[in-house]
Amino acid sequence: MAMEITSDALRIDDIVVAGDLRRKWIGKAMLREAAELARKFEKMQLVVTDARGADEFLRRVGFEEQGSVWIRRVG
C-alpha cells in the first residue's frame, strides 16, 4: 500500500494484493490499518483518487464514489 497524509485526509495511492492471496481479507486488513493511522493523525477520511478497476472492492469495504474520487469516513 502506498499512501500520503494530506491536509484533510489519508490518501491511498496504491494497494496491491498478489492474485493468489486475494479473497483472504488482506486488502481489508490493510485498509483497517490505514483507517487507524488516519485517526491517529486526526484525518476523518480515506481517499482513493485512482481506483484502477478496484471499484467493486472499494464499494465492499465501505467507500463511496463521489465524482472521480472514492471516499470512506473513518471518524
PQR file with spaces between the fields and no chain letter, atoms N, CA, C, O and H, PARSE charges and radii, in Angstrom:
ATOM       1  N    MET     1       0.847   -1.162    0.000 -0.4000 1.5000
ATOM       2  CA   MET     1       0.000    0.000    0.000 -0.0000 2.0000
ATOM       3  C    MET     1       0.896    1.230    0.000  0.5500 1.7000
ATOM       4  O    MET     1       1.869    1.312    0.750 -0.5500 1.4000
ATOM       5  N    ALA     2       0.548    2.179   -0.854 -0.4000 1.5000
ATOM       6  CA   ALA     2       1.228    3.469   -0.886 -0.0000 2.0000
ATOM       7  C    ALA     2       0.197    4.521   -0.505  0.5500 1.7000
ATOM       8  O    ALA     2      -0.904    4.549   -1.053 -0.5500 1.4000
ATOM       9  H    ALA     2      -0.242    2.113   -1.463  0.4000 1.0000
ATOM      10  N    MET     3       0.560    5.386    0.436 -0.4000 1.5000
ATOM      11  CA   MET     3      -0.383    6.395    0.886 -0.0000 2.0000
ATOM      12  C    MET     3       0.332    7.680    1.254  0.5500 1.7000
ATOM      13  O    MET     3       1.553    7.724    1.402 -0.5500 1.4000
ATOM      14  H    MET     3       1.456    5.364    0.881  0.4000 1.0000
ATOM      15  N    GLU     4      -0.473    8.722    1.396 -0.4000 1.5000
ATOM      16  CA   GLU     4       0.057   10.039    1.727 -0.0000 2.0000
ATOM      17  C    GLU     4      -0.936   10.731    2.650  0.5500 1.7000
ATOM      18  O    GLU     4      -2.148   10.632    2.458 -0.5500 1.4000
ATOM      19  H    GLU     4      -1.465    8.686    1.276  0.4000 1.0000
ATOM      20  N    ILE     5      -0.420   11.423    3.643 -0.4000 1.5000
ATOM      21  CA   ILE     5      -1.286   12.186    4.530 -0.0000 2.0000
ATOM      22  C    ILE     5      -1.386   13.593    3.966  0.5500 1.7000
ATOM      23  O    ILE     5      -0.381   14.285    3.803 -0.5500 1.4000
ATOM      24  H    ILE     5       0.564   11.503    3.800  0.4000 1.0000
ATOM      25  N    THR     6      -2.614   14.006    3.669 -0.4000 1.5000
ATOM      26  CA   THR     6      -2.855   15.342    3.131 -0.0000 2.0000
ATOM      27  C    THR     6      -3.439   16.212    4.239  0.5500 1.7000
ATOM      28  O    THR     6      -3.571   15.770    5.381 -0.5500 1.4000
ATOM      29  H    THR     6      -3.430   13.444    3.801  0.4000 1.0000
ATOM      30  N    SER     7      -3.783   17.434    3.901 -0.4000 1.5000
ATOM      31  CA   SER     7      -4.298   18.348    4.918 -0.0000 2.0000
ATOM      32  C    SER     7      -5.633   17.897    5.497  0.5500 1.7000
ATOM      33  O    SER     7      -5.956   18.244    6.633 -0.5500 1.4000
ATOM      34  H    SER     7      -3.675   17.793    2.974  0.4000 1.0000
ATOM      35  N    ASP     8      -6.411   17.132    4.742 -0.4000 1.5000
ATOM      36  CA   ASP     8      -7.738   16.761    5.228 -0.0000 2.0000
ATOM      37  C    ASP     8      -8.047   15.257    5.192  0.5500 1.7000
ATOM      38  O    ASP     8      -9.147   14.851    5.565 -0.5500 1.4000
ATOM      39  H    ASP     8      -6.148   16.850    3.819  0.4000 1.0000
ATOM      40  N    ALA     9      -7.098   14.432    4.752 -0.4000 1.5000
ATOM      41  CA   ALA     9      -7.401   13.003    4.626 -0.0000 2.0000
ATOM      42  C    ALA     9      -6.111   12.191    4.536  0.5500 1.7000
ATOM      43  O    ALA     9      -5.012   12.732    4.415 -0.5500 1.4000
ATOM      44  H    ALA     9      -6.204   14.763    4.449  0.4000 1.0000
ATOM      45  N    LEU    10      -6.288   10.885    4.600 -0.4000 1.5000
ATOM      46  CA   LEU    10      -5.208    9.976    4.264 -0.0000 2.0000
ATOM      47  C    LEU    10      -5.537    9.471    2.866  0.5500 1.7000
ATOM      48  O    LEU    10      -6.556    8.811    2.658 -0.5500 1.4000
ATOM      49  H    LEU    10      -7.180   10.446    4.699  0.4000 1.0000
ATOM      50  N    ARG    11      -4.670    9.785    1.912 -0.4000 1.5000
ATOM      51  CA   ARG    11      -4.914    9.419    0.514 -0.0000 2.0000
ATOM      52  C    ARG    11      -4.171    8.132    0.194  0.5500 1.7000
ATOM      53  O    ARG    11      -2.966    8.023    0.419 -0.5500 1.4000
ATOM      54  H    ARG    11      -3.843   10.321    2.081  0.4000 1.0000
ATOM      55  N    ILE    12      -4.900    7.168   -0.332 -0.4000 1.5000
ATOM      56  CA   ILE    12      -4.316    5.894   -0.731 -0.0000 2.0000
ATOM      57  C    ILE    12      -4.019    5.976   -2.213  0.5500 1.7000
ATOM      58  O    ILE    12      -4.925    6.120   -3.034 -0.5500 1.4000
ATOM      59  H    ILE    12      -5.879    7.257   -0.515  0.4000 1.0000
ATOM      60  N    ASP    13      -2.746    5.883   -2.547 -0.4000 1.5000
ATOM      61  CA   ASP    13      -2.327    5.973   -3.940 -0.0000 2.0000
ATOM      62  C    ASP    13      -2.332    4.616   -4.626  0.5500 1.7000
ATOM      63  O    ASP    13      -2.570    4.525   -5.830 -0.5500 1.4000
ATOM      64  H    ASP    13      -2.010    5.765   -1.880  0.4000 1.0000
ATOM      65  N    ASP    14      -2.069    3.559   -3.858 -0.4000 1.5000
ATOM      66  CA   ASP    14      -1.997    2.230   -4.470 -0.0000 2.0000
ATOM      67  C    ASP    14      -2.159    1.178   -3.388  0.5500 1.7000
ATOM      68  O    ASP    14      -1.634    1.327   -2.284 -0.5500 1.4000
ATOM      69  H    ASP    14      -1.875    3.634   -2.880  0.4000 1.0000
ATOM      70  N    ILE    15      -2.872    0.135   -3.697 -0.4000 1.5000
ATOM      71  CA   ILE    15      -2.987   -1.028   -2.808 -0.0000 2.0000
ATOM      72  C    ILE    15      -2.966   -2.263   -3.695  0.5500 1.7000
ATOM      73  O    ILE    15      -3.756   -2.384   -4.631 -0.5500 1.4000
ATOM      74  H    ILE    15      -3.298    0.014   -4.593  0.4000 1.0000
ATOM      75  N    VAL    16      -2.060   -3.172   -3.391 -0.4000 1.5000
ATOM      76  CA   VAL    16      -1.883   -4.355   -4.230 -0.0000 2.0000
ATOM      77  C    VAL    16      -1.835   -5.598   -3.351  0.5500 1.7000
ATOM      78  O    VAL    16      -1.126   -5.640   -2.345 -0.5500 1.4000
ATOM      79  H    VAL    16      -1.418   -3.073   -2.630  0.4000 1.0000
ATOM      80  N    VAL    17      -2.596   -6.601   -3.745 -0.4000 1.5000
ATOM      81  CA   VAL    17      -2.548   -7.911   -3.098 -0.0000 2.0000
ATOM      82  C    VAL    17      -2.285   -8.923   -4.214  0.5500 1.7000
ATOM      83  O    VAL    17      -2.967   -8.919   -5.239 -0.5500 1.4000
ATOM      84  H    VAL    17      -3.172   -6.568   -4.562  0.4000 1.0000
ATOM      85  N    ALA    18      -1.309   -9.774   -4.009 -0.4000 1.5000
ATOM      86  CA   ALA    18      -0.970  -10.780   -5.015 -0.0000 2.0000
ATOM      87  C    ALA    18      -2.207  -11.610   -5.357  0.5500 1.7000
ATOM      88  O    ALA    18      -3.017  -11.923   -4.485 -0.5500 1.4000
ATOM      89  H    ALA    18      -0.755   -9.777   -3.176  0.4000 1.0000
ATOM      90  N    GLY    19      -2.339  -11.956   -6.620 -0.4000 1.5000
ATOM      91  CA   GLY    19      -3.510  -12.678   -7.100 -0.0000 2.0000
ATOM      92  C    GLY    19      -3.835  -13.927   -6.312  0.5500 1.7000
ATOM      93  O    GLY    19      -5.004  -14.185   -6.029 -0.5500 1.4000
ATOM      94  H    GLY    19      -1.681  -11.702   -7.328  0.4000 1.0000
ATOM      95  N    ASP    20      -2.821  -14.718   -5.947 -0.4000 1.5000
ATOM      96  CA   ASP    20      -3.084  -15.961   -5.219 -0.0000 2.0000
ATOM      97  C    ASP    20      -3.435  -15.728   -3.752  0.5500 1.7000
ATOM      98  O    ASP    20      -3.819  -16.667   -3.055 -0.5500 1.4000
ATOM      99  H    ASP    20      -1.871  -14.508   -6.177  0.4000 1.0000
ATOM     100  N    LEU    21      -3.307  -14.493   -3.276 -0.4000 1.5000
ATOM     101  CA   LEU    21      -3.649  -14.177   -1.886 -0.0000 2.0000
ATOM     102  C    LEU    21      -4.940  -13.381   -1.758  0.5500 1.7000
ATOM     103  O    LEU    21      -5.336  -13.020   -0.650 -0.5500 1.4000
ATOM     104  H    LEU    21      -2.995  -13.730   -3.842  0.4000 1.0000
ATOM     105  N    ARG    22      -5.591  -13.109   -2.863 -0.4000 1.5000
ATOM     106  CA   ARG    22      -6.841  -12.349   -2.816 -0.0000 2.0000
ATOM     107  C    ARG    22      -7.946  -13.196   -2.195  0.5500 1.7000
ATOM     108  O    ARG    22      -7.882  -14.425   -2.170 -0.5500 1.4000
ATOM     109  H    ARG    22      -5.269  -13.403   -3.763  0.4000 1.0000
ATOM     110  N    ARG    23      -8.975  -12.485   -1.688 -0.4000 1.5000
ATOM     111  CA   ARG    23     -10.131  -13.107   -1.037 -0.0000 2.0000
ATOM     112  C    ARG    23      -9.747  -13.746    0.293  0.5500 1.7000
ATOM     113  O    ARG    23     -10.419  -14.666    0.759 -0.5500 1.4000
ATOM     114  H    ARG    23      -9.027  -11.486   -1.708  0.4000 1.0000
ATOM     115  N    LYS    24      -8.664  -13.261    0.906 -0.4000 1.5000
ATOM     116  CA   LYS    24      -8.232  -13.757    2.215 -0.0000 2.0000
ATOM     117  C    LYS    24      -8.208  -12.629    3.247  0.5500 1.7000
ATOM     118  O    LYS    24      -7.559  -12.747    4.287 -0.5500 1.4000
ATOM     119  H    LYS    24      -8.117  -12.514    0.528  0.4000 1.0000
ATOM     120  N    TRP    25      -8.908  -11.553    2.958 -0.4000 1.5000
ATOM     121  CA   TRP    25      -9.070  -10.399    3.854 -0.0000 2.0000
ATOM     122  C    TRP    25      -7.804   -9.556    4.017  0.5500 1.7000
ATOM     123  O    TRP    25      -7.748   -8.719    4.918 -0.5500 1.4000
ATOM     124  H    TRP    25      -9.435  -11.458    2.114  0.4000 1.0000
ATOM     125  N    ILE    26      -6.804   -9.749    3.188 -0.4000 1.5000
ATOM     126  CA   ILE    26      -5.558   -8.986    3.313 -0.0000 2.0000
ATOM     127  C    ILE    26      -5.791   -7.522    2.963  0.5500 1.7000
ATOM     128  O    ILE    26      -5.334   -6.636    3.686 -0.5500 1.4000
ATOM     129  H    ILE    26      -6.850  -10.429    2.457  0.4000 1.0000
ATOM     130  N    GLY    27      -6.499   -7.251    1.860 -0.4000 1.5000
ATOM     131  CA   GLY    27      -6.807   -5.875    1.478 -0.0000 2.0000
ATOM     132  C    GLY    27      -7.623   -5.168    2.544  0.5500 1.7000
ATOM     133  O    GLY    27      -7.367   -4.007    2.864 -0.5500 1.4000
ATOM     134  H    GLY    27      -6.870   -7.970    1.272  0.4000 1.0000
ATOM     135  N    LYS    28      -8.611   -5.874    3.097 -0.4000 1.5000
ATOM     136  CA   LYS    28      -9.429   -5.300    4.170 -0.0000 2.0000
ATOM     137  C    LYS    28      -8.580   -4.984    5.391  0.5500 1.7000
ATOM     138  O    LYS    28      -8.770   -3.947    6.028 -0.5500 1.4000
ATOM     139  H    LYS    28      -8.819   -6.817    2.837  0.4000 1.0000
ATOM     140  N    ALA    29      -7.650   -5.865    5.722 -0.4000 1.5000
ATOM     141  CA   ALA    29      -6.773   -5.644    6.873 -0.0000 2.0000
ATOM     142  C    ALA    29      -5.891   -4.417    6.646  0.5500 1.7000
ATOM     143  O    ALA    29      -5.689   -3.619    7.562 -0.5500 1.4000
ATOM     144  H    ALA    29      -7.496   -6.707    5.205  0.4000 1.0000
ATOM     145  N    MET    30      -5.371   -4.266    5.443 -0.4000 1.5000
ATOM     146  CA   MET    30      -4.545   -3.094    5.142 -0.0000 2.0000
ATOM     147  C    MET    30      -5.358   -1.810    5.276  0.5500 1.7000
ATOM     148  O    MET    30      -4.870   -0.814    5.810 -0.5500 1.4000
ATOM     149  H    MET    30      -5.534   -4.915    4.699  0.4000 1.0000
ATOM     150  N    LEU    31      -6.589   -1.835    4.794 -0.4000 1.5000
ATOM     151  CA   LEU    31      -7.443   -0.645    4.900 -0.0000 2.0000
ATOM     152  C    LEU    31      -7.841   -0.370    6.341  0.5500 1.7000
ATOM     153  O    LEU    31      -7.983    0.791    6.727 -0.5500 1.4000
ATOM     154  H    LEU    31      -6.986   -2.644    4.360  0.4000 1.0000
ATOM     155  N    ARG    32      -8.024   -1.407    7.141 -0.4000 1.5000
ATOM     156  CA   ARG    32      -8.315   -1.218    8.562 -0.0000 2.0000
ATOM     157  C    ARG    32      -7.140   -0.505    9.242  0.5500 1.7000
ATOM     158  O    ARG    32      -7.343    0.400   10.052 -0.5500 1.4000
ATOM     159  H    ARG    32      -7.909   -2.350    6.828  0.4000 1.0000
ATOM     160  N    GLU    33      -5.931   -0.911    8.912 -0.4000 1.5000
ATOM     161  CA   GLU    33      -4.737   -0.260    9.469 -0.0000 2.0000
ATOM     162  C    GLU    33      -4.609    1.179    8.967  0.5500 1.7000
ATOM     163  O    GLU    33      -4.217    2.068    9.724 -0.5500 1.4000
ATOM     164  H    GLU    33      -5.767   -1.646    8.254  0.4000 1.0000
ATOM     165  N    ALA    34      -4.934    1.409    7.705 -0.4000 1.5000
ATOM     166  CA   ALA    34      -4.896    2.769    7.150 -0.0000 2.0000
ATOM     167  C    ALA    34      -5.903    3.658    7.875  0.5500 1.7000
ATOM     168  O    ALA    34      -5.607    4.818    8.163 -0.5500 1.4000
ATOM     169  H    ALA    34      -5.252    0.687    7.090  0.4000 1.0000
ATOM     170  N    ALA    35      -7.085    3.130    8.171 -0.4000 1.5000
ATOM     171  CA   ALA    35      -8.103    3.898    8.888 -0.0000 2.0000
ATOM     172  C    ALA    35      -7.618    4.246   10.294  0.5500 1.7000
ATOM     173  O    ALA    35      -7.841    5.359   10.770 -0.5500 1.4000
ATOM     174  H    ALA    35      -7.325    2.188    7.936  0.4000 1.0000
ATOM     175  N    GLU    36      -6.964    3.307   10.951 -0.4000 1.5000
ATOM     176  CA   GLU    36      -6.427    3.567   12.289 -0.0000 2.0000
ATOM     177  C    GLU    36      -5.343    4.641   12.230  0.5500 1.7000
ATOM     178  O    GLU    36      -5.292    5.523   13.086 -0.5500 1.4000
ATOM     179  H    GLU    36      -6.783    2.403   10.564  0.4000 1.0000
ATOM     180  N    LEU    37      -4.497    4.567   11.240 -0.4000 1.5000
ATOM     181  CA   LEU    37      -3.462    5.582   11.057 -0.0000 2.0000
ATOM     182  C    LEU    37      -4.089    6.956   10.800  0.5500 1.7000
ATOM     183  O    LEU    37      -3.634    7.963   11.341 -0.5500 1.4000
ATOM     184  H    LEU    37      -4.539    3.850   10.544  0.4000 1.0000
ATOM     185  N    ALA    38      -5.126    6.988    9.979 -0.4000 1.5000
ATOM     186  CA   ALA    38      -5.826    8.249    9.704 -0.0000 2.0000
ATOM     187  C    ALA    38      -6.366    8.850   10.997  0.5500 1.7000
ATOM     188  O    ALA    38      -6.247   10.055   11.219 -0.5500 1.4000
ATOM     189  H    ALA    38      -5.496    6.169    9.540  0.4000 1.0000
ATOM     190  N    ARG    39      -6.957    8.021   11.846 -0.4000 1.5000
ATOM     191  CA   ARG    39      -7.481    8.514   13.125 -0.0000 2.0000
ATOM     192  C    ARG    39      -6.370    9.093   13.990  0.5500 1.7000
ATOM     193  O    ARG    39      -6.552   10.132   14.624 -0.5500 1.4000
ATOM     194  H    ARG    39      -7.054    7.042   11.666  0.4000 1.0000
ATOM     195  N    LYS    40      -5.219    8.425   14.019 -0.4000 1.5000
ATOM     196  CA   LYS    40      -4.093    8.913   14.824 -0.0000 2.0000
ATOM     197  C    LYS    40      -3.620   10.283   14.355  0.5500 1.7000
ATOM     198  O    LYS    40      -3.173   11.100   15.161 -0.5500 1.4000
ATOM     199  H    LYS    40      -5.070    7.581   13.504  0.4000 1.0000
ATOM     200  N    PHE    41      -3.718   10.531   13.061 -0.4000 1.5000
ATOM     201  CA   PHE    41      -3.323   11.822   12.505 -0.0000 2.0000
ATOM     202  C    PHE    41      -4.508   12.793   12.418  0.5500 1.7000
ATOM     203  O    PHE    41      -4.406   13.859   11.812 -0.5500 1.4000
ATOM     204  H    PHE    41      -4.081    9.868   12.406  0.4000 1.0000
ATOM     205  N    GLU    42      -5.627   12.407   13.031 -0.4000 1.5000
ATOM     206  CA   GLU    42      -6.835   13.227   13.073 -0.0000 2.0000
ATOM     207  C    GLU    42      -7.376   13.569   11.683  0.5500 1.7000
ATOM     208  O    GLU    42      -7.849   14.680   11.441 -0.5500 1.4000
ATOM     209  H    GLU    42      -5.709   11.540   13.523  0.4000 1.0000
ATOM     210  N    LYS    43      -7.298   12.613   10.798 -0.4000 1.5000
ATOM     211  CA   LYS    43      -7.886   12.722    9.459 -0.0000 2.0000
ATOM     212  C    LYS    43      -9.133   11.846    9.469  0.5500 1.7000
ATOM     213  O    LYS    43      -9.066   10.681    9.859 -0.5500 1.4000
ATOM     214  H    LYS    43      -6.914   11.711   10.995  0.4000 1.0000
ATOM     215  N    MET    44     -10.238   12.380    9.057 -0.4000 1.5000
ATOM     216  CA   MET    44     -11.505   11.672    9.199 -0.0000 2.0000
ATOM     217  C    MET    44     -11.964   10.945    7.940  0.5500 1.7000
ATOM     218  O    MET    44     -13.099   10.471    7.874 -0.5500 1.4000
ATOM     219  H    MET    44     -10.292   13.327    8.740  0.4000 1.0000
ATOM     220  N    GLN    45     -11.088   10.856    6.942 -0.4000 1.5000
ATOM     221  CA   GLN    45     -11.488   10.106    5.754 -0.0000 2.0000
ATOM     222  C    GLN    45     -10.293    9.509    5.031  0.5500 1.7000
ATOM     223  O    GLN    45      -9.179   10.031    5.073 -0.5500 1.4000
ATOM     224  H    GLN    45     -10.166   11.241    6.996  0.4000 1.0000
ATOM     225  N    LEU    46     -10.568    8.393    4.367 -0.4000 1.5000
ATOM     226  CA   LEU    46      -9.625    7.779    3.438 -0.0000 2.0000
ATOM     227  C    LEU    46     -10.089    8.169    2.045  0.5500 1.7000
ATOM     228  O    LEU    46     -11.287    8.165    1.761 -0.5500 1.4000
ATOM     229  H    LEU    46     -11.472    7.968    4.333  0.4000 1.0000
ATOM     230  N    VAL    47      -9.150    8.501    1.184 -0.4000 1.5000
ATOM     231  CA   VAL    47      -9.484    8.951   -0.168 -0.0000 2.0000
ATOM     232  C    VAL    47      -8.668    8.147   -1.178  0.5500 1.7000
ATOM     233  O    VAL    47      -7.460    7.969   -1.019 -0.5500 1.4000
ATOM     234  H    VAL    47      -8.177    8.504    1.415  0.4000 1.0000
ATOM     235  N    VAL    48      -9.347    7.665   -2.217 -0.4000 1.5000
ATOM     236  CA   VAL    48      -8.685    6.988   -3.335 -0.0000 2.0000
ATOM     237  C    VAL    48      -9.026    7.789   -4.586  0.5500 1.7000
ATOM     238  O    VAL    48     -10.198    7.942   -4.932 -0.5500 1.4000
ATOM     239  H    VAL    48     -10.328    7.809   -2.346  0.4000 1.0000
ATOM     240  N    THR    49      -7.997    8.301   -5.263 -0.4000 1.5000
ATOM     241  CA   THR    49      -8.245    9.135   -6.448 -0.0000 2.0000
ATOM     242  C    THR    49      -8.179    8.351   -7.749  0.5500 1.7000
ATOM     243  O    THR    49      -8.692    8.808   -8.771 -0.5500 1.4000
ATOM     244  H    THR    49      -7.045    8.176   -4.982  0.4000 1.0000
ATOM     245  N    ASP    50      -7.558    7.183   -7.729 -0.4000 1.5000
ATOM     246  CA   ASP    50      -7.447    6.373   -8.942 -0.0000 2.0000
ATOM     247  C    ASP    50      -7.726    4.915   -8.577  0.5500 1.7000
ATOM     248  O    ASP    50      -6.832    4.204   -8.117 -0.5500 1.4000
ATOM     249  H    ASP    50      -7.141    6.812   -6.900  0.4000 1.0000
ATOM     250  N    ALA    51      -8.950    4.482   -8.781 -0.4000 1.5000
ATOM     251  CA   ALA    51      -9.363    3.138   -8.364 -0.0000 2.0000
ATOM     252  C    ALA    51      -8.794    2.042   -9.262  0.5500 1.7000
ATOM     253  O    ALA    51      -8.674    0.902   -8.813 -0.5500 1.4000
ATOM     254  H    ALA    51      -9.676    5.060   -9.155  0.4000 1.0000
ATOM     255  N    ARG    52      -8.443    2.337  -10.495 -0.4000 1.5000
ATOM     256  CA   ARG    52      -7.852    1.378  -11.436 -0.0000 2.0000
ATOM     257  C    ARG    52      -8.523    0.007  -11.420  0.5500 1.7000
ATOM     258  O    ARG    52      -7.861   -1.021  -11.279 -0.5500 1.4000
ATOM     259  H    ARG    52      -8.540    3.263  -10.859  0.4000 1.0000
ATOM     260  N    GLY    53      -9.826    0.010  -11.566 -0.4000 1.5000
ATOM     261  CA   GLY    53     -10.544   -1.259  -11.648 -0.0000 2.0000
ATOM     262  C    GLY    53     -10.895   -1.882  -10.317  0.5500 1.7000
ATOM     263  O    GLY    53     -11.403   -3.003  -10.285 -0.5500 1.4000
ATOM     264  H    GLY    53     -10.364    0.845  -11.680  0.4000 1.0000
ATOM     265  N    ALA    54     -10.641   -1.197   -9.218 -0.4000 1.5000
ATOM     266  CA   ALA    54     -10.943   -1.746   -7.890 -0.0000 2.0000
ATOM     267  C    ALA    54     -12.283   -1.250   -7.361  0.5500 1.7000
ATOM     268  O    ALA    54     -12.537   -1.301   -6.158 -0.5500 1.4000
ATOM     269  H    ALA    54     -10.228   -0.287   -9.244  0.4000 1.0000
ATOM     270  N    ASP    55     -13.135   -0.774   -8.253 -0.4000 1.5000
ATOM     271  CA   ASP    55     -14.414   -0.187   -7.833 -0.0000 2.0000
ATOM     272  C    ASP    55     -15.218   -1.115   -6.930  0.5500 1.7000
ATOM     273  O    ASP    55     -15.687   -0.694   -5.872 -0.5500 1.4000
ATOM     274  H    ASP    55     -12.929   -0.732   -9.231  0.4000 1.0000
ATOM     275  N    GLU    56     -15.380   -2.348   -7.326 -0.4000 1.5000
ATOM     276  CA   GLU    56     -16.200   -3.280   -6.549 -0.0000 2.0000
ATOM     277  C    GLU    56     -15.589   -3.539   -5.171  0.5500 1.7000
ATOM     278  O    GLU    56     -16.306   -3.576   -4.171 -0.5500 1.4000
ATOM     279  H    GLU    56     -15.000   -2.690   -8.185  0.4000 1.0000
ATOM     280  N    PHE    57     -14.276   -3.717   -5.118 -0.4000 1.5000
ATOM     281  CA   PHE    57     -13.597   -3.912   -3.828 -0.0000 2.0000
ATOM     282  C    PHE    57     -13.815   -2.708   -2.929  0.5500 1.7000
ATOM     283  O    PHE    57     -14.176   -2.862   -1.762 -0.5500 1.4000
ATOM     284  H    PHE    57     -13.693   -3.687   -5.930  0.4000 1.0000
ATOM     285  N    LEU    58     -13.599   -1.507   -3.461 -0.4000 1.5000
ATOM     286  CA   LEU    58     -13.767   -0.294   -2.653 -0.0000 2.0000
ATOM     287  C    LEU    58     -15.197   -0.170   -2.132  0.5500 1.7000
ATOM     288  O    LEU    58     -15.410    0.221   -0.984 -0.5500 1.4000
ATOM     289  H    LEU    58     -13.306   -1.382   -4.409  0.4000 1.0000
ATOM     290  N    ARG    59     -16.152   -0.493   -2.953 -0.4000 1.5000
ATOM     291  CA   ARG    59     -17.558   -0.453   -2.537 -0.0000 2.0000
ATOM     292  C    ARG    59     -17.806   -1.446   -1.404  0.5500 1.7000
ATOM     293  O    ARG    59     -18.491   -1.124   -0.433 -0.5500 1.4000
ATOM     294  H    ARG    59     -15.979   -0.810   -3.886  0.4000 1.0000
ATOM     295  N    ARG    60     -17.251   -2.653   -1.527 -0.4000 1.5000
ATOM     296  CA   ARG    60     -17.446   -3.689   -0.494 -0.0000 2.0000
ATOM     297  C    ARG    60     -16.852   -3.297    0.851  0.5500 1.7000
ATOM     298  O    ARG    60     -17.355   -3.714    1.894 -0.5500 1.4000
ATOM     299  H    ARG    60     -16.695   -2.914   -2.316  0.4000 1.0000
ATOM     300  N    VAL    61     -15.785   -2.499    0.839 -0.4000 1.5000
ATOM     301  CA   VAL    61     -15.126   -2.139    2.103 -0.0000 2.0000
ATOM     302  C    VAL    61     -15.541   -0.757    2.603  0.5500 1.7000
ATOM     303  O    VAL    61     -14.874   -0.181    3.463 -0.5500 1.4000
ATOM     304  H    VAL    61     -15.376   -2.160   -0.009  0.4000 1.0000
ATOM     305  N    GLY    62     -16.640   -0.224    2.065 -0.4000 1.5000
ATOM     306  CA   GLY    62     -17.225    0.973    2.645 -0.0000 2.0000
ATOM     307  C    GLY    62     -16.933    2.299    1.983  0.5500 1.7000
ATOM     308  O    GLY    62     -17.311    3.343    2.514 -0.5500 1.4000
ATOM     309  H    GLY    62     -17.181   -0.691    1.366  0.4000 1.0000
ATOM     310  N    PHE    63     -16.269    2.291    0.832 -0.4000 1.5000
ATOM     311  CA   PHE    63     -16.017    3.541    0.124 -0.0000 2.0000
ATOM     312  C    PHE    63     -17.240    3.930   -0.692  0.5500 1.7000
ATOM     313  O    PHE    63     -17.994    3.071   -1.149 -0.5500 1.4000
ATOM     314  H    PHE    63     -15.962    1.443    0.401  0.4000 1.0000
ATOM     315  N    GLU    64     -17.426    5.217   -0.870 -0.4000 1.5000
ATOM     316  CA   GLU    64     -18.481    5.734   -1.735 -0.0000 2.0000
ATOM     317  C    GLU    64     -17.842    6.561   -2.837  0.5500 1.7000
ATOM     318  O    GLU    64     -16.924    7.345   -2.598 -0.5500 1.4000
ATOM     319  H    GLU    64     -16.814    5.915   -0.499  0.4000 1.0000
ATOM     320  N    GLU    65     -18.344    6.373   -4.040 -0.4000 1.5000
ATOM     321  CA   GLU    65     -17.826    7.120   -5.181 -0.0000 2.0000
ATOM     322  C    GLU    65     -18.445    8.512   -5.182  0.5500 1.7000
ATOM     323  O    GLU    65     -19.666    8.668   -5.147 -0.5500 1.4000
ATOM     324  H    GLU    65     -19.090    5.736   -4.234  0.4000 1.0000
ATOM     325  N    GLN    66     -17.580    9.513   -5.222 -0.4000 1.5000
ATOM     326  CA   GLN    66     -18.033   10.904   -5.290 -0.0000 2.0000
ATOM     327  C    GLN    66     -17.294   11.564   -6.450  0.5500 1.7000
ATOM     328  O    GLN    66     -16.183   12.071   -6.298 -0.5500 1.4000
ATOM     329  H    GLN    66     -16.589    9.386   -5.251  0.4000 1.0000
ATOM     330  N    GLY    67     -17.938   11.544   -7.601 -0.4000 1.5000
ATOM     331  CA   GLY    67     -17.283   12.034   -8.818 -0.0000 2.0000
ATOM     332  C    GLY    67     -16.191   11.065   -9.219  0.5500 1.7000
ATOM     333  O    GLY    67     -16.454    9.876   -9.404 -0.5500 1.4000
ATOM     334  H    GLY    67     -18.841   11.132   -7.725  0.4000 1.0000
ATOM     335  N    SER    68     -14.976   11.553   -9.355 -0.4000 1.5000
ATOM     336  CA   SER    68     -13.850   10.699   -9.746 -0.0000 2.0000
ATOM     337  C    SER    68     -13.050   10.213   -8.538  0.5500 1.7000
ATOM     338  O    SER    68     -11.980    9.626   -8.695 -0.5500 1.4000
ATOM     339  H    SER    68     -14.762   12.519   -9.205  0.4000 1.0000
ATOM     340  N    VAL    69     -13.567   10.455   -7.337 -0.4000 1.5000
ATOM     341  CA   VAL    69     -12.856   10.124   -6.096 -0.0000 2.0000
ATOM     342  C    VAL    69     -13.690    9.146   -5.278  0.5500 1.7000
ATOM     343  O    VAL    69     -14.919    9.225   -5.272 -0.5500 1.4000
ATOM     344  H    VAL    69     -14.437   10.931   -7.208  0.4000 1.0000
ATOM     345  N    TRP    70     -13.026    8.229   -4.591 -0.4000 1.5000
ATOM     346  CA   TRP    70     -13.680    7.300   -3.668 -0.0000 2.0000
ATOM     347  C    TRP    70     -13.336    7.738   -2.256  0.5500 1.7000
ATOM     348  O    TRP    70     -12.169    7.986   -1.950 -0.5500 1.4000
ATOM     349  H    TRP    70     -12.029    8.165   -4.596  0.4000 1.0000
ATOM     350  N    ILE    71     -14.347    7.836   -1.387 -0.4000 1.5000
ATOM     351  CA   ILE    71     -14.142    8.337   -0.022 -0.0000 2.0000
ATOM     352  C    ILE    71     -14.769    7.383    0.991  0.5500 1.7000
ATOM     353  O    ILE    71     -15.861    6.854    0.780 -0.5500 1.4000
ATOM     354  H    ILE    71     -15.294    7.635   -1.637  0.4000 1.0000
ATOM     355  N    ARG    72     -14.054    7.180    2.091 -0.4000 1.5000
ATOM     356  CA   ARG    72     -14.589    6.404    3.214 -0.0000 2.0000
ATOM     357  C    ARG    72     -14.343    7.182    4.495  0.5500 1.7000
ATOM     358  O    ARG    72     -13.203    7.526    4.805 -0.5500 1.4000
ATOM     359  H    ARG    72     -13.167    7.610    2.262  0.4000 1.0000
ATOM     360  N    ARG    73     -15.387    7.455    5.226 -0.4000 1.5000
ATOM     361  CA   ARG    73     -15.277    8.145    6.512 -0.0000 2.0000
ATOM     362  C    ARG    73     -14.703    7.180    7.546  0.5500 1.7000
ATOM     363  O    ARG    73     -15.051    5.999    7.554 -0.5500 1.4000
ATOM     364  H    ARG    73     -16.313    7.175    4.973  0.4000 1.0000
ATOM     365  N    VAL    74     -13.831    7.672    8.411 -0.4000 1.5000
ATOM     366  CA   VAL    74     -13.233    6.823    9.428 -0.0000 2.0000
ATOM     367  C    VAL    74     -13.523    7.329   10.831  0.5500 1.7000
ATOM     368  O    VAL    74     -13.142    6.677   11.802 -0.5500 1.4000
ATOM     369  H    VAL    74     -13.548    8.631    8.405  0.4000 1.0000
ATOM     370  N    GLY    75     -14.174    8.449   10.964 -0.4000 1.5000
ATOM     371  CA   GLY    75     -14.424    9.047   12.282 -0.0000 2.0000
ATOM     372  C    GLY    75     -15.689    8.718   12.841  0.5500 1.7000
ATOM     373  O    GLY    75     -16.011    9.162   13.944 -0.5500 1.4000
ATOM     374  H    GLY    75     -14.484    8.979   10.175  0.4000 1.0000
